[in-house]
C-alpha cells in the first residue's frame, strides 16, 4: 500500500483503541520496499466497526496467516 493510503487506514484504525495490528511484517521472510515505498497493515483483532469503516473508505480486506490484510486498490 502506498504512503497516503497507509496513513488513511491508520487514521481509521486509531479511532478504535482495542484494535491489534501488525505493521510492515515481512511475507515469506521477504522485506522488499516495506517502510520506504510500500507499507502493510495486518489486523489481528478488531471490532466489526473497524471492518465497516475501512471497507466504506474503499479498502479491501483479505485473510492471511498474519491476520486481515488491508489493501487499497
C-alpha positions in Angstrom: 0.0 0.0 0.0 1.3 3.5 -0.7 2.0 6.1 1.9 -1.2 8.1 1.7 -3.4 5.0 1.8 -1.4 3.7 4.7 -2.0 6.9 6.7 -5.7 7.0 5.8 -6.1 3.4 7.1 -4.2 4.2 10.3 -6.4 7.2 10.9 -9.5 5.0 10.7 -7.9 2.3 12.9 -6.7 4.9 15.5 -10.3 5.6 16.5 -10.7 2.1 17.8 -8.1 1.6 20.5 -8.9 -2.1 21.0 -7.6 -3.0 17.6 -4.4 -5.1 17.5 -2.3 -5.0 14.3 1.0 -5.7 12.7 2.6 -3.1 10.5 5.2 -3.9 7.8 5.6 -7.6 8.6 7.7 -9.5 6.1 5.9 -12.1 4.0 7.9 -15.3 3.4 10.9 -13.7 5.0 11.0 -11.0 2.3 11.0 -7.3 3.3 11.5 -5.6 -0.1 10.5 -2.0 0.0 8.4 -2.2 3.2 8.6 1.1 5.1 10.3 3.0 2.3 7.9 3.0 -0.6 5.4 0.3 0.4 3.6 -0.3 3.7 1.4 -3.1 5.0 -1.2 -3.4 7.8 -2.5 -6.8 9.1 -5.3 -6.6 11.7 -5.1 -9.3 14.3 -8.0 -8.3 16.4 -10.7 -5.6 15.9 -14.4 -4.8 16.2 -16.8 -5.1 13.3 -16.9 -1.3 13.2 -13.2 -1.2 12.0 -14.0 -3.5 9.1 -17.1 -1.5 8.2 -15.2 1.8 8.2 -12.2 0.5 6.2 -14.4 -1.0 3.5 -16.6 2.1 3.5 -13.4 4.1 2.8 -12.5 1.9 -0.2 -10.1 -0.5 1.4 -10.2 -4.2 0.5 -9.6 -6.8 3.2 -8.3 -10.3 2.8 -7.3 -13.0 5.3 -3.7 -14.1 5.5 -1.5 -16.0 8.0 -0.7 -12.6 9.6 -4.3 -11.6 10.1 -6.7 -9.4 8.0 -4.6 -7.7 5.2 -5.7 -4.1 4.5 -5.3 -3.3 0.8 -6.1 -0.2 -1.2 -6.7 -0.8 -4.9 
